[in-house]
C-alpha cells in the first residue's frame, strides 16, 4: 500500500510530511518531489502527485501519527520547523492537530489523556 498526496507545491509540503511521519527519503530518490518511506519499513510509502489547479473540497487528507508520549514534542517541533502549523492543541496530550502549507492535516497522537 502507498498513500498519495495531491499538492500544488510538492517541495513546499514534503518537508512537513517527512518530519511529522518520521519518514526518510526513498533510497536513490532524495529530490524535493520524490517519495518518502518509513525507515522501519512498517508504514506505507508516501508519494506526491502534482496538481494543476486547487481542488479545495476534494482529495483532502488527514493522517493520525501515533508516537510514544515522550516523542510527541520532538515530532511536533520538527513538523513546525518544516513549514507546518499548529491547528489545535485543545486535546493534548491525547492529540495535537497540525497542517501542512496546503491545509492537509495530521494529528500527532499519544496514549496519554485518552480517558478524558
N, C-alpha and C positions, 0 to 999 in steps of 0.2 A: 504494500500500500504506500502511496505517496500523497502528499497534500499540495495542491497548487493554490497559490495566492495571486489573484489578478491585481495588477498595480499599474498606475500611470508612471511612477518613478521608482523603479525597482531598486536602483542604487540608493535611493533615499530611505526605503523601508527595510531593506535586507539587514542592515546592522542591528536594528531593533529586534527582529526575529531571531537572529543569531544569538544575541545577548539574552533575551527573555527565555528562550528554549535551552540555552546552554549548549547549542549545536556548534559544529565546526564546518569548515569548507570541505566539500567533497574532494577526495584525492584527485589531484591534477586539474581541478576546476576551482580556482581561487579568485575569479573575477567578480566584479561588482554585481553581476546579474546571474551568477552560477548557483546551482543547488546547494542546500545545506543538509548535513546529515548528523544523526545522533552519534556522538563519539562512543557510546556504549552499544550501539547497533541494536537498540531495543525499540526506539520510536521510528515513525515513518520519516522518509526523506521529505524535505520541503523544497519546492521549486516555484519559480515566479513566472507568470505569464504577462507579457506586455499588453496593456490595453491602449487603444487609440483614443477613446473618449471615456469620460467618467460615467459610471453607472451607479449613482449613489444609493439606489434601493435594490440593487441586485448583487448577488455573489459576495455579500459581506461575510466576514469570518470572525469567529470568536473561539479561541482555544483556552482551555484551562491547563495550567502547568503546575503540577503538584511537586513540591520540593520539601525537604526537611525544614523544620521551622527555623533552624539556625542558618540555612542557606538563603532564605527569602530576602533579607535585606540586601545581600550582595547581588542577587539576581535582579531585584528591582532597581538598584543603583546602576547596574550595568545597562539595563534596558533604557533608563532615563538618559544616561550618558550617550547612548547610541541613537538618540533622537526621539525617544518615546516620551509620552506624557502620562502623568498620574490622573486618571479619571475619577477614581474614588478609593478611599481607604476606610469608609464607614463600617465595613465588616471585618477589618483587620483585627486579629491576625488570622482569621479564617481565610480571607482572600482580599487582595488588592486588585483593582481593575486598572489596567494600563492600555494605551493605544499607540499605534504607530502613527506616522505623519499623515496617513490617508484615512485614519479613523478605525482601522481594523483593531479589534480588542483582543487582549489576552489577560486572563486572571492568573496571578501567582497565588497559589493556594497552599495552605498547610493544614495539619490536623488540629491545630490549636483553635480554640474559640468556636468549635462546631456545635457545642451543646447549648449555645445561647439562642 
